[in-house]
Amino acid sequence: LFTGYFEPDLRGSRVKKAPYVHPLYGLPTDLIRVNLVDFIDELKGKRIVGRIRENRMHPYPARDEIHAGILDGRGLEVVYADSIIDVFFLQIQGSGRVQLPDGSVMRLGCAGSNGRQYYAIGRELIKRGILDKANVSMQSIRAWLTANPIKGQALMNLNQSYVFFRELNGPGPIGSLGVPLTPGRSIAVDRQFIPLGVP
């Protein structure tokens, strides 16, 4: 299976002001990532993400809690976008560009996630009979979310995974090897079959 890499463009502002009211957050300082192989050899490749509360590690807040404002007031906002739907699709892609009001462009890359399981909302729209396999696409999902903003937010919240961003300076987007992707040359691989870095 070959797919194209898509780097979405958003409209946004470094300052919260209408219509730019939907935050994209940087990585919270209380988010902890644990590679389980450090504790049990058989868990190589497995990790958990969470935060410490009352001397115990708990799962990090899910999308609905973050959307409701649990991270507000902590200075984590990297930029504000004019569309919650654009923010959602940027989180699926993991990187993108934000057109700022002064004409400049901010490039964003993935800084981490809340560790919650990703759920494809297109699958849910098929399950509900709203879309079918023949016509489900990013465009058809976006059209439904736009036409149904309240139901759309509830649908997006089914995907508990939440991605945090960092501003990138220089070329991008950045791939899993930590270097910029090269148009027409970089390729994604399934690590179960092809190790990273193999030509």
Stockholm file with secondary structure:
# STOCKHOLM 1.0

chainA/1-199         LFTGYFEPDLRGSRVKKAPYVHPLYGLPTDLIRVNLVDFIDELKGKRIVGRIRENRMHPYPARDEIHAGILDGRGLEVVYADSIIDVFFLQIQGSGRVQLPDGSVMRLGCAGSNGRQYYAIGRELIKRGILDKANVSMQSIRAWLTANPIKGQALMNLNQSYVFFRELNGPGPIGSLGVPLTPGRSIAVDRQFIPLGVP
#=GR chainA/1-199 SS CCCCCCCCEEEEESSCBTTBCEEEECCCTTCEEEEGGGTCGGGTTCEEEEEEETTEEEECCCHHHHHTTTTTTSSCEEEEESCHHHHHHHHHHSEEEEECTTSCEEEEEEEEECCCCCCCHHHHHHHTTSSCTTTCSHHHHHHHHHHCHHHHHHHHHTSCCCEEEEEECSSCCBCTTSSBCCTTTCCCCCTTTSCTTCC
#=GC SS_cons         CCCCCCCCEEEEESSCBTTBCEEEECCCTTCEEEEGGGTCGGGTTCEEEEEEETTEEEECCCHHHHHTTTTTTSSCEEEEESCHHHHHHHHHHSEEEEECTTSCEEEEEEEEECCCCCCCHHHHHHHTTSSCTTTCSHHHHHHHHHHCHHHHHHHHHTSCCCEEEEEECSSCCBCTTSSBCCTTTCCCCCTTTSCTTCC
//
